[in-house]
Amino acid sequence: MDKNDVSYALLKHLHISCAAASYTLFLLRGIWMLRDSAIMRQRWVKIVPHMVDTVLLGSAVALAWTIGQYPFVDSWLTAKVTALLLYIALGFVALKYGRSKTMRVSAWLAAQAIFGYIALVALRHDPLPFL
């Protein structure tokens, strides 16, 4: 195993760890939103998810560069980026801009389904991972 293999493995591990942390934080914030928990107003809840997501995005860009595959060139990465934008939009509705609890819950559940799609696309490198 050479230096590039180790660097790639560490980068991939960082990316997967950040994706898991990001999803876990989103899941928790959704549960807290449903319960109208005071935890949602704590400072760390407003900061930590953005820090994790920044590292997640940075590691994604670095991984794409490392493997030489890019969105709008490679279909699976295009699908991942497109789904990510939808996931982010649904997250905004779920945690901030949803006008009713029903709208927030619906967006929260839809975002979780989109996250599952993103994970499957990443694992299979296929924009249609169900086929």
C-alpha positions in Angstrom: 0.0 0.0 0.0 1.5 3.3 -1.0 1.0 6.8 0.3 -1.8 7.6 -2.2 -3.7 4.5 -1.1 -3.5 5.6 2.5 -4.4 9.2 1.7 -7.5 8.0 -0.2 -8.5 5.6 2.5 -8.2 8.3 5.2 -10.1 10.8 3.0 -12.9 8.3 2.3 -13.1 7.4 6.0 -13.4 11.1 6.9 -16.1 11.6 4.3 -18.2 8.6 5.5 -17.8 9.6 9.1 -18.9 13.1 8.4 -21.9 11.8 6.4 -22.9 9.6 9.3 -22.5 12.5 11.8 -24.4 14.9 9.5 -27.3 12.5 9.2 -27.3 11.7 12.9 -27.4 15.4 13.7 -30.2 16.0 11.2 -32.2 13.0 12.6 -31.8 14.4 16.2 -32.7 17.9 15.2 -35.8 16.6 13.6 -36.8 14.7 16.7 -36.1 17.8 18.8 -38.2 19.9 16.4 -41.1 17.4 16.7 -41.0 17.7 20.5 -40.5 21.5 20.5 -37.4 20.8 22.6 -35.4 23.7 24.1 -32.3 21.8 22.8 -33.0 23.3 19.4 -32.2 26.7 20.8 -28.8 25.8 22.2 -25.8 27.4 20.6 -24.0 24.2 19.7 -27.0 22.9 17.8 -26.8 25.9 15.5 -23.0 25.6 15.0 -21.9 22.0 15.0 -24.0 20.7 12.1 -22.6 23.4 9.9 -19.1 22.6 10.9 -19.6 18.9 10.1 -21.3 19.7 6.8 -18.4 22.0 5.8 -15.9 19.1 6.4 -18.2 16.7 4.6 -18.4 19.0 1.5 -14.6 19.6 1.6 -13.9 15.9 1.8 -16.4 15.3 -1.1 -14.5 17.7 -3.3 -11.2 16.2 -2.3 -12.4 12.7 -3.0 -13.8 13.7 -6.5 -10.5 15.3 -7.3 -8.5 12.2 -6.0 -10.5 9.7 -8.0 -10.7 11.9 -11.1 -14.5 11.8 -11.3 -16.6 15.0 -11.4 -20.2 16.1 -11.2 -21.7 16.9 -14.7 -19.1 14.5 -16.2 -19.8 11.3 -14.3 -23.5 10.5 -14.0 -23.4 9.0 -10.5 -21.8 12.2 -9.1 -24.3 14.4 -10.9 -27.1 12.4 -9.3 -25.4 12.7 -5.9 -25.0 16.5 -6.2 -28.5 17.0 -7.5 -30.0 14.8 -4.7 -27.8 16.7 -2.2 -29.3 20.0 -3.3 -32.8 18.5 -2.8 -31.8 17.2 0.6 -30.5 20.6 1.7 -33.7 22.3 0.5 -35.9 19.8 2.3 -33.7 20.3 5.4 -34.4 24.0 5.4 -38.1 23.4 5.2 -38.0 20.7 7.9 -35.9 22.6 10.4 -36.5 26.3 9.7 -39.0 27.4 7.0 -41.9 24.9 7.2 -45.0 26.8 8.0 -46.7 23.9 9.8 -45.6 20.9 11.8 -47.1 18.7 9.1 -45.0 20.4 6.4 -41.9 20.1 8.6 -42.4 16.5 9.3 -43.1 15.7 5.6 -40.0 17.5 4.6 -38.0 15.8 7.3 -39.1 12.3 6.2 -38.6 13.1 2.5 -35.0 14.4 3.3 -34.3 11.1 5.0 -35.4 9.1 2.0 -33.2 11.4 -0.2 -30.2 10.8 2.1 -30.8 7.0 1.7 -30.7 7.5 -2.1 -27.5 9.5 -1.9 -25.9 6.8 0.2 -26.9 4.1 -2.3 -25.7 6.1 -5.2 -22.3 6.5 -3.4 -22.0 2.8 -2.7 -22.9 1.6 -6.2 -21.6 4.5 -8.2 -24.8 4.3 -10.2 -27.5 7.1 -10.5 -30.2 4.3 -10.6 -29.1 2.2 -7.6 -32.4 0.4 -7.4 -32.2 -1.2 -10.8 
